[in-house]
Amino acid sequence: MPLIRRIGRAIDNGIVGAVTGTVGLVSRTIDGLIGLVGRLSERLDRRLAALGDESRARHRREGRRQIDPISLE
């Protein structure tokens, strides 16, 4: 009987360890993806700001009037 209990505890410990490891791995993966999305978002913001600056400079060079995006005037 003690042998069966020992085997049961070993299996139980193995299952608990596997679940704990899986949860840790998933957590780290989610953290990594959140960081990646944050960096990509910052790069996109920088590119969009640069495009806006280029557009405003082009409008000034060509003498065109900027359209106000709120009033559309």
mmCIF file of the N, C-alpha and C atoms, coordinates in Angstrom:
data_MODEL
# 
_entry.id   MODEL 
# 
loop_
_atom_site.group_PDB 
_atom_site.id 
_atom_site.type_symbol 
_atom_site.label_atom_id 
_atom_site.label_alt_id 
_atom_site.label_comp_id 
_atom_site.label_asym_id 
_atom_site.label_entity_id 
_atom_site.label_seq_id 
_atom_site.pdbx_PDB_ins_code 
_atom_site.Cartn_x 
_atom_site.Cartn_y 
_atom_site.Cartn_z 
_atom_site.occupancy 
_atom_site.B_iso_or_equiv 
_atom_site.pdbx_formal_charge 
_atom_site.auth_seq_id 
_atom_site.auth_comp_id 
_atom_site.auth_asym_id 
_atom_site.auth_atom_id 
_atom_site.pdbx_PDB_model_num 
ATOM 1   N N  . MET A 1 1  ? 0.793   -1.188 0.000   1.00 0.00 ? 1  MET A N  1 
ATOM 2   C CA . MET A 1 1  ? 0.000   0.000  0.000   1.00 0.00 ? 1  MET A CA 1 
ATOM 3   C C  . MET A 1 1  ? 0.855   1.282  0.000   1.00 0.00 ? 1  MET A C  1 
ATOM 4   N N  . PRO A 1 2  ? 1.944   1.372  0.791   1.00 0.00 ? 2  PRO A N  1 
ATOM 5   C CA . PRO A 1 2  ? 2.778   2.579  0.753   1.00 0.00 ? 2  PRO A CA 1 
ATOM 6   C C  . PRO A 1 2  ? 3.380   2.819  -0.631  1.00 0.00 ? 2  PRO A C  1 
ATOM 7   N N  . LEU A 1 3  ? 3.652   1.743  -1.350  1.00 0.00 ? 3  LEU A N  1 
ATOM 8   C CA . LEU A 1 3  ? 4.212   1.883  -2.702  1.00 0.00 ? 3  LEU A CA 1 
ATOM 9   C C  . LEU A 1 3  ? 3.194   2.555  -3.622  1.00 0.00 ? 3  LEU A C  1 
ATOM 10  N N  . ILE A 1 4  ? 1.959   2.187  -3.510  1.00 0.00 ? 4  ILE A N  1 
ATOM 11  C CA . ILE A 1 4  ? 0.907   2.774  -4.348  1.00 0.00 ? 4  ILE A CA 1 
ATOM 12  C C  . ILE A 1 4  ? 0.733   4.257  -4.007  1.00 0.00 ? 4  ILE A C  1 
ATOM 13  N N  . ARG A 1 5  ? 0.794   4.592  -2.719  1.00 0.00 ? 5  ARG A N  1 
ATOM 14  C CA . ARG A 1 5  ? 0.696   6.000  -2.314  1.00 0.00 ? 5  ARG A CA 1 
ATOM 15  C C  . ARG A 1 5  ? 1.860   6.804  -2.851  1.00 0.00 ? 5  ARG A C  1 
ATOM 16  N N  . ARG A 1 6  ? 3.050   6.233  -2.795  1.00 0.00 ? 6  ARG A N  1 
ATOM 17  C CA . ARG A 1 6  ? 4.239   6.904  -3.309  1.00 0.00 ? 6  ARG A CA 1 
ATOM 18  C C  . ARG A 1 6  ? 4.110   7.174  -4.804  1.00 0.00 ? 6  ARG A C  1 
ATOM 19  N N  . ILE A 1 7  ? 3.656   6.166  -5.530  1.00 0.00 ? 7  ILE A N  1 
ATOM 20  C CA . ILE A 1 7  ? 3.470   6.318  -6.978  1.00 0.00 ? 7  ILE A CA 1 
ATOM 21  C C  . ILE A 1 7  ? 2.395   7.377  -7.251  1.00 0.00 ? 7  ILE A C  1 
ATOM 22  N N  . GLY A 1 8  ? 1.314   7.360  -6.473  1.00 0.00 ? 8  GLY A N  1 
ATOM 23  C CA . GLY A 1 8  ? 0.247   8.357  -6.625  1.00 0.00 ? 8  GLY A CA 1 
ATOM 24  C C  . GLY A 1 8  ? 0.740   9.764  -6.370  1.00 0.00 ? 8  GLY A C  1 
ATOM 25  N N  . ARG A 1 9  ? 1.556   9.932  -5.320  1.00 0.00 ? 9  ARG A N  1 
ATOM 26  C CA . ARG A 1 9  ? 2.117   11.252 -5.022  1.00 0.00 ? 9  ARG A CA 1 
ATOM 27  C C  . ARG A 1 9  ? 3.066   11.709 -6.120  1.00 0.00 ? 9  ARG A C  1 
ATOM 28  N N  . ALA A 1 10 ? 3.862   10.794 -6.644  1.00 0.00 ? 10 ALA A N  1 
ATOM 29  C CA . ALA A 1 10 ? 4.794   11.143 -7.714  1.00 0.00 ? 10 ALA A CA 1 
ATOM 30  C C  . ALA A 1 10 ? 4.024   11.604 -8.961  1.00 0.00 ? 10 ALA A C  1 
ATOM 31  N N  . ILE A 1 11 ? 2.966   10.877 -9.282  1.00 0.00 ? 11 ILE A N  1 
ATOM 32  C CA . ILE A 1 11 ? 2.143   11.274 -10.431 1.00 0.00 ? 11 ILE A CA 1 
ATOM 33  C C  . ILE A 1 11 ? 1.497   12.627 -10.173 1.00 0.00 ? 11 ILE A C  1 
ATOM 34  N N  . ASP A 1 12 ? 0.972   12.801 -8.963  1.00 0.00 ? 12 ASP A N  1 
ATOM 35  C CA . ASP A 1 12 ? 0.338   14.069 -8.600  1.00 0.00 ? 12 ASP A CA 1 
ATOM 36  C C  . ASP A 1 12 ? 1.337   15.222 -8.693  1.00 0.00 ? 12 ASP A C  1 
ATOM 37  N N  . ASN A 1 13 ? 2.537   15.029 -8.146  1.00 0.00 ? 13 ASN A N  1 
ATOM 38  C CA . ASN A 1 13 ? 3.570   16.060 -8.217  1.00 0.00 ? 13 ASN A CA 1 
ATOM 39  C C  . ASN A 1 13 ? 3.961   16.351 -9.662  1.00 0.00 ? 13 ASN A C  1 
ATOM 40  N N  . GLY A 1 14 ? 4.024   15.325 -10.475 1.00 0.00 ? 14 GLY A N  1 
ATOM 41  C CA . GLY A 1 14 ? 4.348   15.513 -11.892 1.00 0.00 ? 14 GLY A CA 1 
ATOM 42  C C  . GLY A 1 14 ? 3.289   16.331 -12.611 1.00 0.00 ? 14 GLY A C  1 
ATOM 43  N N  . ILE A 1 15 ? 2.030   16.033 -12.322 1.00 0.00 ? 15 ILE A N  1 
ATOM 44  C CA . ILE A 1 15 ? 0.937   16.782 -12.956 1.00 0.00 ? 15 ILE A CA 1 
ATOM 45  C C  . ILE A 1 15 ? 0.953   18.234 -12.503 1.00 0.00 ? 15 ILE A C  1 
ATOM 46  N N  . VAL A 1 16 ? 1.124   18.459 -11.200 1.00 0.00 ? 16 VAL A N  1 
ATOM 47  C CA . VAL A 1 16 ? 1.170   19.822 -10.671 1.00 0.00 ? 16 VAL A CA 1 
ATOM 48  C C  . VAL A 1 16 ? 2.343   20.590 -11.287 1.00 0.00 ? 16 VAL A C  1 
ATOM 49  N N  . GLY A 1 17 ? 3.485   19.948 -11.392 1.00 0.00 ? 17 GLY A N  1 
ATOM 50  C CA . GLY A 1 17 ? 4.656   20.601 -11.998 1.00 0.00 ? 17 GLY A CA 1 
ATOM 51  C C  . GLY A 1 17 ? 4.421   20.935 -13.467 1.00 0.00 ? 17 GLY A C  1 
ATOM 52  N N  . ALA A 1 18 ? 3.793   20.018 -14.191 1.00 0.00 ? 18 ALA A N  1 
ATOM 53  C CA . ALA A 1 18 ? 3.526   20.263 -15.613 1.00 0.00 ? 18 ALA A CA 1 
ATOM 54  C C  . ALA A 1 18 ? 2.548   21.424 -15.788 1.00 0.00 ? 18 ALA A C  1 
ATOM 55  N N  . VAL A 1 19 ? 1.503   21.453 -14.977 1.00 0.00 ? 19 VAL A N  1 
ATOM 56  C CA . VAL A 1 19 ? 0.517   22.539 -15.079 1.00 0.00 ? 19 VAL A CA 1 
ATOM 57  C C  . VAL A 1 19 ? 1.173   23.870 -14.711 1.00 0.00 ? 19 VAL A C  1 
ATOM 58  N N  . THR A 1 20 ? 1.950   23.874 -13.648 1.00 0.00 ? 20 THR A N  1 
ATOM 59  C CA . THR A 1 20 ? 2.633   25.096 -13.224 1.00 0.00 ? 20 THR A CA 1 
ATOM 60  C C  . THR A 1 20 ? 3.584   25.587 -14.309 1.00 0.00 ? 20 THR A C  1 
ATOM 61  N N  . GLY A 1 21 ? 4.337   24.687 -14.892 1.00 0.00 ? 21 GLY A N  1 
ATOM 62  C CA . GLY A 1 21 ? 5.256   25.053 -15.969 1.00 0.00 ? 21 GLY A CA 1 
ATOM 63  C C  . GLY A 1 21 ? 4.525   25.596 -17.187 1.00 0.00 ? 21 GLY A C  1 
ATOM 64  N N  . THR A 1 22 ? 3.412   24.977 -17.531 1.00 0.00 ? 22 THR A N  1 
ATOM 65  C CA . THR A 1 22 ? 2.630   25.432 -18.678 1.00 0.00 ? 22 THR A CA 1 
ATOM 66  C C  . THR A 1 22 ? 2.067   26.822 -18.434 1.00 0.00 ? 22 THR A C  1 
ATOM 67  N N  . VAL A 1 23 ? 1.556   27.052 -17.231 1.00 0.00 ? 23 VAL A N  1 
ATOM 68  C CA . VAL A 1 23 ? 1.016   28.379 -16.907 1.00 0.00 ? 23 VAL A CA 1 
ATOM 69  C C  . VAL A 1 23 ? 2.126   29.424 -16.966 1.00 0.00 ? 23 VAL A C  1 
ATOM 70  N N  . GLY A 1 24 ? 3.294   29.088 -16.444 1.00 0.00 ? 24 GLY A N  1 
ATOM 71  C CA . GLY A 1 24 ? 4.427   30.015 -16.495 1.00 0.00 ? 24 GLY A CA 1 
ATOM 72  C C  . GLY A 1 24 ? 4.843   30.321 -17.922 1.00 0.00 ? 24 GLY A C  1 
ATOM 73  N N  . LEU A 1 25 ? 4.881   29.304 -18.766 1.00 0.00 ? 25 LEU A N  1 
ATOM 74  C CA . LEU A 1 25 ? 5.258   29.488 -20.172 1.00 0.00 ? 25 LEU A CA 1 
ATOM 75  C C  . LEU A 1 25 ? 4.244   30.358 -20.898 1.00 0.00 ? 25 LEU A C  1 
ATOM 76  N N  . VAL A 1 26 ? 2.973   30.106 -20.684 1.00 0.00 ? 26 VAL A N  1 
ATOM 77  C CA . VAL A 1 26 ? 1.926   30.907 -21.329 1.00 0.00 ? 26 VAL A CA 1 
ATOM 78  C C  . VAL A 1 26 ? 2.005   32.355 -20.850 1.00 0.00 ? 26 VAL A C  1 
ATOM 79  N N  . SER A 1 27 ? 2.245   32.544 -19.567 1.00 0.00 ? 27 SER A N  1 
ATOM 80  C CA . SER A 1 27 ? 2.356   33.892 -19.013 1.00 0.00 ? 27 SER A CA 1 
ATOM 81  C C  . SER A 1 27 ? 3.519   34.647 -19.644 1.00 0.00 ? 27 SER A C  1 
ATOM 82  N N  . ARG A 1 28 ? 4.667   34.001 -19.747 1.00 0.00 ? 28 ARG A N  1 
ATOM 83  C CA . ARG A 1 28 ? 5.835   34.646 -20.357 1.00 0.00 ? 28 ARG A CA 1 
ATOM 84  C C  . ARG A 1 28 ? 5.596   34.954 -21.824 1.00 0.00 ? 28 ARG A C  1 
ATOM 85  N N  . THR A 1 29 ? 4.900   34.059 -22.518 1.00 0.00 ? 29 THR A N  1 
ATOM 86  C CA . THR A 1 29 ? 4.584   34.273 -23.929 1.00 0.00 ? 29 THR A CA 1 
ATOM 87  C C  . THR A 1 29 ? 3.674   35.485 -24.090 1.00 0.00 ? 29 THR A C  1 
ATOM 88  N N  . ILE A 1 30 ? 2.661   35.591 -23.244 1.00 0.00 ? 30 ILE A N  1 
ATOM 89  C CA . ILE A 1 30 ? 1.752   36.738 -23.310 1.00 0.00 ? 30 ILE A CA 1 
ATOM 90  C C  . ILE A 1 30 ? 2.514   38.028 -23.010 1.00 0.00 ? 30 ILE A C  1 
ATOM 91  N N  . ASP A 1 31 ? 3.379   38.023 -22.009 1.00 0.00 ? 31 ASP A N  1 
ATOM 92  C CA . ASP A 1 31 ? 4.180   39.210 -21.697 1.00 0.00 ? 31 ASP A CA 1 
ATOM 93  C C  . ASP A 1 31 ? 5.042   39.614 -22.887 1.00 0.00 ? 31 ASP A C  1 
ATOM 94  N N  . GLY A 1 32 ? 5.650   38.634 -23.534 1.00 0.00 ? 32 GLY A N  1 
ATOM 95  C CA . GLY A 1 32 ? 6.475   38.917 -24.704 1.00 0.00 ? 32 GLY A CA 1 
ATOM 96  C C  . GLY A 1 32 ? 5.660   39.505 -25.848 1.00 0.00 ? 32 GLY A C  1 
ATOM 97  N N  . LEU A 1 33 ? 4.483   38.972 -26.066 1.00 0.00 ? 33 LEU A N  1 
ATOM 98  C CA . LEU A 1 33 ? 3.629   39.491 -27.141 1.00 0.00 ? 33 LEU A CA 1 
ATOM 99  C C  . LEU A 1 33 ? 3.157   40.912 -26.842 1.00 0.00 ? 33 LEU A C  1 
ATOM 100 N N  . ILE A 1 34 ? 2.855   41.187 -25.586 1.00 0.00 ? 34 ILE A N  1 
ATOM 101 C CA . ILE A 1 34 ? 2.452   42.550 -25.211 1.00 0.00 ? 34 ILE A CA 1 
ATOM 102 C C  . ILE A 1 34 ? 3.605   43.526 -25.470 1.00 0.00 ? 34 ILE A C  1 
ATOM 103 N N  . GLY A 1 35 ? 4.808   43.128 -25.115 1.00 0.00 ? 35 GLY A N  1 
ATOM 104 C CA . GLY A 1 35 ? 5.974   43.977 -25.389 1.00 0.00 ? 35 GLY A CA 1 
ATOM 105 C C  . GLY A 1 35 ? 6.191   44.198 -26.876 1.00 0.00 ? 35 GLY A C  1 
ATOM 106 N N  . LEU A 1 36 ? 6.021   43.145 -27.660 1.00 0.00 ? 36 LEU A N  1 
ATOM 107 C CA . LEU A 1 36 ? 6.195   43.248 -29.114 1.00 0.00 ? 36 LEU A CA 1 
ATOM 108 C C  . LEU A 1 36 ? 5.161   44.192 -29.710 1.00 0.00 ? 36 LEU A C  1 
ATOM 109 N N  . VAL A 1 37 ? 3.911   44.050 -29.307 1.00 0.00 ? 37 VAL A N  1 
ATOM 110 C CA . VAL A 1 37 ? 2.855   44.930 -29.815 1.00 0.00 ? 37 VAL A CA 1 
ATOM 111 C C  . VAL A 1 37 ? 3.130   46.378 -29.419 1.00 0.00 ? 37 VAL A C  1 
ATOM 112 N N  . GLY A 1 38 ? 3.624   46.588 -28.216 1.00 0.00 ? 38 GLY A N  1 
ATOM 113 C CA . GLY A 1 38 ? 3.965   47.943 -27.777 1.00 0.00 ? 38 GLY A CA 1 
ATOM 114 C C  . GLY A 1 38 ? 5.052   48.564 -28.644 1.00 0.00 ? 38 GLY A C  1 
ATOM 115 N N  . ARG A 1 39 ? 6.092   47.794 -28.934 1.00 0.00 ? 39 ARG A N  1 
ATOM 116 C CA . ARG A 1 39 ? 7.180   48.316 -29.777 1.00 0.00 ? 39 ARG A CA 1 
ATOM 117 C C  . ARG A 1 39 ? 6.694   48.586 -31.194 1.00 0.00 ? 39 ARG A C  1 
ATOM 118 N N  . LEU A 1 40 ? 5.887   47.691 -31.744 1.00 0.00 ? 40 LEU A N  1 
ATOM 119 C CA . LEU A 1 40 ? 5.358   47.901 -33.094 1.00 0.00 ? 40 LEU A CA 1 
ATOM 120 C C  . LEU A 1 40 ? 4.454   49.127 -33.139 1.00 0.00 ? 40 LEU A C  1 
ATOM 121 N N  . SER A 1 41 ? 3.678   49.344 -32.096 1.00 0.00 ? 41 SER A N  1 
ATOM 122 C CA . SER A 1 41 ? 2.796   50.507 -32.031 1.00 0.00 ? 41 SER A CA 1 
ATOM 123 C C  . SER A 1 41 ? 3.614   51.799 -32.009 1.00 0.00 ? 41 SER A C  1 
ATOM 124 N N  . GLU A 1 42 ? 4.698   51.813 -31.248 1.00 0.00 ? 42 GLU A N  1 
ATOM 125 C CA . GLU A 1 42 ? 5.552   52.999 -31.194 1.00 0.00 ? 42 GLU A CA 1 
ATOM 126 C C  . GLU A 1 42 ? 6.182   53.282 -32.554 1.00 0.00 ? 42 GLU A C  1 
ATOM 127 N N  . ARG A 1 43 ? 6.630   52.230 -33.248 1.00 0.00 ? 43 ARG A N  1 
ATOM 128 C CA . ARG A 1 43 ? 7.202   52.417 -34.584 1.00 0.00 ? 43 ARG A CA 1 
ATOM 129 C C  . ARG A 1 43 ? 6.168   52.978 -35.548 1.00 0.00 ? 43 ARG A C  1 
ATOM 130 N N  . LEU A 1 44 ? 4.946   52.456 -35.473 1.00 0.00 ? 44 LEU A N  1 
ATOM 131 C CA . LEU A 1 44 ? 3.878   52.943 -36.339 1.00 0.00 ? 44 LEU A CA 1 
ATOM 132 C C  . LEU A 1 44 ? 3.571   54.413 -36.046 1.00 0.00 ? 44 LEU A C  1 
ATOM 133 N N  . ASP A 1 45 ? 3.533   54.776 -34.773 1.00 0.00 ? 45 ASP A N  1 
ATOM 134 C CA . ASP A 1 45 ? 3.285   56.170 -34.400 1.00 0.00 ? 45 ASP A CA 1 
ATOM 135 C C  . ASP A 1 45 ? 4.364   57.088 -34.966 1.00 0.00 ? 45 ASP A C  1 
ATOM 136 N N  . ARG A 1 46 ? 5.633   56.661 -34.887 1.00 0.00 ? 46 ARG A N  1 
ATOM 137 C CA . ARG A 1 46 ? 6.728   57.472 -35.427 1.00 0.00 ? 46 ARG A CA 1 
ATOM 138 C C  . ARG A 1 46 ? 6.596   57.628 -36.937 1.00 0.00 ? 46 ARG A C  1 
ATOM 139 N N  . ARG A 1 47 ? 6.249   56.543 -37.629 1.00 0.00 ? 47 ARG A N  1 
ATOM 140 C CA . ARG A 1 47 ? 6.095   56.616 -39.091 1.00 0.00 ? 47 ARG A CA 1 
ATOM 141 C C  . ARG A 1 47 ? 4.938   57.526 -39.477 1.00 0.00 ? 47 ARG A C  1 
ATOM 142 N N  . LEU A 1 48 ? 3.820   57.413 -38.768 1.00 0.00 ? 48 LEU A N  1 
ATOM 143 C CA . LEU A 1 48 ? 2.671   58.264 -39.077 1.00 0.00 ? 48 LEU A CA 1 
ATOM 144 C C  . LEU A 1 48 ? 2.983   59.734 -38.807 1.00 0.00 ? 48 LEU A C  1 
ATOM 145 N N  . ALA A 1 49 ? 3.723   60.015 -37.739 1.00 0.00 ? 49 ALA A N  1 
ATOM 146 C CA . ALA A 1 49 ? 4.111   61.393 -37.446 1.00 0.00 ? 49 ALA A CA 1 
ATOM 147 C C  . ALA A 1 49 ? 5.018   61.929 -38.542 1.00 0.00 ? 49 ALA A C  1 
ATOM 148 N N  . ALA A 1 50 ? 5.948   61.104 -39.017 1.00 0.00 ? 50 ALA A N  1 
ATOM 149 C CA . ALA A 1 50 ? 6.844   61.528 -40.098 1.00 0.00 ? 50 ALA A CA 1 
ATOM 150 C C  . ALA A 1 50 ? 6.052   61.788 -41.379 1.00 0.00 ? 50 ALA A C  1 
ATOM 151 N N  . LEU A 1 51 ? 5.081   60.936 -41.682 1.00 0.00 ? 51 LEU A N  1 
ATOM 152 C CA . LEU A 1 51 ? 4.255   61.157 -42.862 1.00 0.00 ? 51 LEU A CA 1 
ATOM 153 C C  . LEU A 1 51 ? 3.461   62.457 -42.746 1.00 0.00 ? 51 LEU A C  1 
ATOM 154 N N  . GLY A 1 52 ? 2.936   62.737 -41.560 1.00 0.00 ? 52 GLY A N  1 
ATOM 155 C CA . GLY A 1 52 ? 2.211   63.986 -41.345 1.00 0.00 ? 52 GLY A CA 1 
ATOM 156 C C  . GLY A 1 52 ? 3.105   65.196 -41.532 1.00 0.00 ? 52 GLY A C  1 
ATOM 157 N N  . ASP A 1 53 ? 4.333   65.121 -41.001 1.00 0.00 ? 53 ASP A N  1 
ATOM 158 C CA . ASP A 1 53 ? 5.285   66.222 -41.165 1.00 0.00 ? 53 ASP A CA 1 
ATOM 159 C C  . ASP A 1 53 ? 5.617   66.433 -42.636 1.00 0.00 ? 53 ASP A C  1 
ATOM 160 N N  . GLU A 1 54 ? 5.840   65.345 -43.367 1.00 0.00 ? 54 GLU A N  1 
ATOM 161 C CA . GLU A 1 54 ? 6.142   65.445 -44.799 1.00 0.00 ? 54 GLU A CA 1 
ATOM 162 C C  . GLU A 1 54 ? 4.967   66.057 -45.557 1.00 0.00 ? 54 GLU A C  1 
ATOM 163 N N  . SER A 1 55 ? 3.765   65.656 -45.201 1.00 0.00 ? 55 SER A N  1 
ATOM 164 C CA . SER A 1 55 ? 2.580   66.183 -45.870 1.00 0.00 ? 55 SER A CA 1 
ATOM 165 C C  . SER A 1 55 ? 2.432   67.684 -45.623 1.00 0.00 ? 55 SER A C  1 
ATOM 166 N N  . ARG A 1 56 ? 2.616   68.110 -44.376 1.00 0.00 ? 56 ARG A N  1 
ATOM 167 C CA . ARG A 1 56 ? 2.516   69.535 -44.068 1.00 0.00 ? 56 ARG A CA 1 
ATOM 168 C C  . ARG A 1 56 ? 3.595   70.330 -44.807 1.00 0.00 ? 56 ARG A C  1 
ATOM 169 N N  . ALA A 1 57 ? 4.824   69.799 -44.853 1.00 0.00 ? 57 ALA A N  1 
ATOM 170 C CA . ALA A 1 57 ? 5.913   70.484 -45.563 1.00 0.00 ? 57 ALA A CA 1 
ATOM 171 C C  . ALA A 1 57 ? 5.602   70.576 -47.055 1.00 0.00 ? 57 ALA A C  1 
ATOM 172 N N  . ARG A 1 58 ? 5.067   69.534 -47.629 1.00 0.00 ? 58 ARG A N  1 
ATOM 173 C CA . ARG A 1 58 ? 4.725   69.535 -49.054 1.00 0.00 ? 58 ARG A CA 1 
ATOM 174 C C  . ARG A 1 58 ? 3.631   70.557 -49.339 1.00 0.00 ? 58 ARG A C  1 
ATOM 175 N N  . HIS A 1 59 ? 2.645   70.619 -48.465 1.00 0.00 ? 59 HIS A N  1 
ATOM 176 C CA . HIS A 1 59 ? 1.575   71.602 -48.639 1.00 0.00 ? 59 HIS A CA 1 
ATOM 177 C C  . HIS A 1 59 ? 2.130   73.020 -48.578 1.00 0.00 ? 59 HIS A C  1 
ATOM 178 N N  . ARG A 1 60 ? 3.047   73.276 -47.636 1.00 0.00 ? 60 ARG A N  1 
ATOM 179 C CA . ARG A 1 60 ? 3.643   74.615 -47.522 1.00 0.00 ? 60 ARG A CA 1 
ATOM 180 C C  . ARG A 1 60 ? 4.451   74.953 -48.773 1.00 0.00 ? 60 ARG A C  1 
ATOM 181 N N  . ARG A 1 61 ? 5.247   73.982 -49.255 1.00 0.00 ? 61 ARG A N  1 
ATOM 182 C CA . ARG A 1 61 ? 6.064   74.215 -50.452 1.00 0.00 ? 61 ARG A CA 1 
ATOM 183 C C  . ARG A 1 61 ? 5.198   74.532 -51.660 1.00 0.00 ? 61 ARG A C  1 
ATOM 184 N N  . GLU A 1 62 ? 4.095   73.813 -51.786 1.00 0.00 ? 62 GLU A N  1 
ATOM 185 C CA . GLU A 1 62 ? 3.238   73.986 -52.954 1.00 0.00 ? 62 GLU A CA 1 
ATOM 186 C C  . GLU A 1 62 ? 2.252   75.139 -52.774 1.00 0.00 ? 62 GLU A C  1 
ATOM 187 N N  . GLY A 1 63 ? 2.254   75.753 -51.611 1.00 0.00 ? 63 GLY A N  1 
ATOM 188 C CA . GLY A 1 63 ? 1.374   76.891 -51.360 1.00 0.00 ? 63 GLY A CA 1 
ATOM 189 C C  . GLY A 1 63 ? -0.076  76.492 -51.148 1.00 0.00 ? 63 GLY A C  1 
ATOM 190 N N  . ARG A 1 64 ? -0.324  75.236 -50.905 1.00 0.00 ? 64 ARG A N  1 
ATOM 191 C CA . ARG A 1 64 ? -1.702  74.798 -50.679 1.00 0.00 ? 64 ARG A CA 1 
ATOM 192 C C  . ARG A 1 64 ? -2.068  75.017 -49.219 1.00 0.00 ? 64 ARG A C  1 
ATOM 193 N N  . ARG A 1 65 ? -3.363  75.252 -49.023 1.00 0.00 ? 65 ARG A N  1 
ATOM 194 C CA . ARG A 1 65 ? -3.855  75.481 -47.674 1.00 0.00 ? 65 ARG A CA 1 
ATOM 195 C C  . ARG A 1 65 ? -4.191  74.138 -47.026 1.00 0.00 ? 65 ARG A C  1 
ATOM 196 N N  . GLN A 1 66 ? -3.828  74.013 -45.761 1.00 0.00 ? 66 GLN A N  1 
ATOM 197 C CA . GLN A 1 66 ? -4.140  72.789 -45.019 1.00 0.00 ? 66 GLN A CA 1 
ATOM 198 C C  . GLN A 1 66 ? -5.627  72.738 -44.701 1.00 0.00 ? 66 GLN A C  1 
ATOM 199 N N  . ILE A 1 67 ? -6.217  71.560 -44.790 1.00 0.00 ? 67 ILE A N  1 
ATOM 200 C CA . ILE A 1 67 ? -7.615  71.385 -44.415 1.00 0.00 ? 67 ILE A CA 1 
ATOM 201 C C  . ILE A 1 67 ? -7.661  71.011 -42.947 1.00 0.00 ? 67 ILE A C  1 
ATOM 202 N N  . ASP A 1 68 ? -8.485  71.734 -42.200 1.00 0.00 ? 68 ASP A N  1 
ATOM 203 C CA . ASP A 1 68 ? -8.681  71.424 -40.779 1.00 0.00 ? 68 ASP A CA 1 
ATOM 204 C C  . ASP A 1 68 ? -9.530  70.159 -40.703 1.00 0.00 ? 68 ASP A C  1 
ATOM 205 N N  . PRO A 1 69 ? -8.999  69.071 -40.111 1.00 0.00 ? 69 PRO A N  1 
ATOM 206 C CA . PRO A 1 69 ? -9.748  67.812 -40.116 1.00 0.00 ? 69 PRO A CA 1 
ATOM 207 C C  . PRO A 1 69 ? -11.024 67.838 -39.283 1.00 0.00 ? 69 PRO A C  1 
ATOM 208 N N  . ILE A 1 70 ? -11.162 68.826 -38.400 1.00 0.00 ? 70 ILE A N  1 
ATOM 209 C CA . ILE A 1 70 ? -12.360 68.881 -37.548 1.00 0.00 ? 70 ILE A CA 1 
ATOM 210 C C  . ILE A 1 70 ? -13.493 69.618 -38.254 1.00 0.00 ? 70 ILE A C  1 
ATOM 211 N N  . SER A 1 71 ? -13.172 70.791 -38.792 1.00 0.00 ? 71 SER A N  1 
ATOM 212 C CA . SER A 1 71 ? -14.236 71.578 -39.463 1.00 0.00 ? 71 SER A CA 1 
ATOM 213 C C  . SER A 1 71 ? -14.260 71.341 -40.965 1.00 0.00 ? 71 SER A C  1 
ATOM 214 N N  . LEU A 1 72 ? -13.224 70.712 -41.513 1.00 0.00 ? 72 LEU A N  1 
ATOM 215 C CA . LEU A 1 72 ? -13.060 70.452 -42.948 1.00 0.00 ? 72 LEU A CA 1 
ATOM 216 C C  . LEU A 1 72 ? -13.023 71.736 -43.751 1.00 0.00 ? 72 LEU A C  1 
ATOM 217 N N  . GLU A 1 73 ? -12.506 72.806 -43.151 1.00 0.00 ? 73 GLU A N  1 
ATOM 218 C CA . GLU A 1 73 ? -12.352 74.082 -43.865 1.00 0.00 ? 73 GLU A CA 1 
ATOM 219 C C  . GLU A 1 73 ? -10.880 74.361 -44.105 1.00 0.00 ? 73 GLU A C  1 
# 
